[in-house]
Amino acid sequence: MNKRIRIHVKWEVIVWAIQHGEKDYSQLEKKYKLDRWQNPQKEEDYPTLKQLQNFSNDTKIPLFT
């Protein structure tokens, strides 16, 4: 059984990555549920570890340093 790991990321960190990354908000919102990430109402609204890894690749901002 694969359990999805959800990461509670502050919206300010996501915004910073968008502002300093290689893709803009409109490009990223087509692929990711940024509205849910901005205002999570339940656990499923937070990004998964895999989504954050892909987001990191798309923005060219390292996930872990």
C-alpha positions in Angstrom: 0.0 0.0 0.0 1.4 3.4 -1.1 0.7 6.2 1.3 0.8 9.7 0.0 2.9 12.0 2.1 1.4 15.4 2.3 3.7 18.4 3.1 2.4 21.4 4.9 4.2 24.2 3.0 3.7 27.8 3.8 2.1 29.7 0.9 4.9 32.3 1.2 7.5 29.6 0.2 5.5 28.6 -2.9 5.1 32.3 -3.9 8.9 32.8 -3.4 9.6 29.8 -5.6 7.3 31.1 -8.3 8.8 34.6 -8.2 12.3 33.2 -8.5 11.7 30.2 -10.7 11.6 29.7 -14.4 7.9 29.4 -14.8 5.2 31.9 -13.9 2.0 31.4 -11.9 -0.2 30.9 -14.9 2.0 28.1 -16.3 2.2 26.4 -12.9 -1.5 26.7 -12.1 -2.3 24.6 -15.2 -0.4 21.7 -13.7 -0.8 22.2 -9.9 -3.7 23.0 -7.6 -2.2 26.2 -6.5 -5.6 27.5 -5.2 -5.8 24.6 -2.8 -2.1 24.9 -1.8 -2.8 28.6 -1.0 -5.8 28.0 1.1 -5.9 24.3 2.3 -9.1 23.3 4.0 -8.3 19.6 4.5 -5.3 17.4 4.5 -5.8 16.4 0.8 -5.4 20.1 -0.2 -1.7 20.1 0.7 0.8 19.0 -1.9 2.3 15.6 -1.9 6.0 15.1 -1.7 6.0 14.0 -5.4 4.1 17.1 -6.4 6.6 19.3 -4.6 9.5 17.4 -6.3 7.8 18.0 -9.7 7.2 21.7 -8.7 10.8 22.0 -7.8 11.9 20.6 -11.2 9.5 22.9 -13.1 10.6 26.1 -11.2 14.3 25.0 -11.1 14.2 25.8 -7.4 15.8 23.1 -5.2 13.4 21.4 -2.9 16.1 20.5 -0.4 19.3 22.4 0.1 
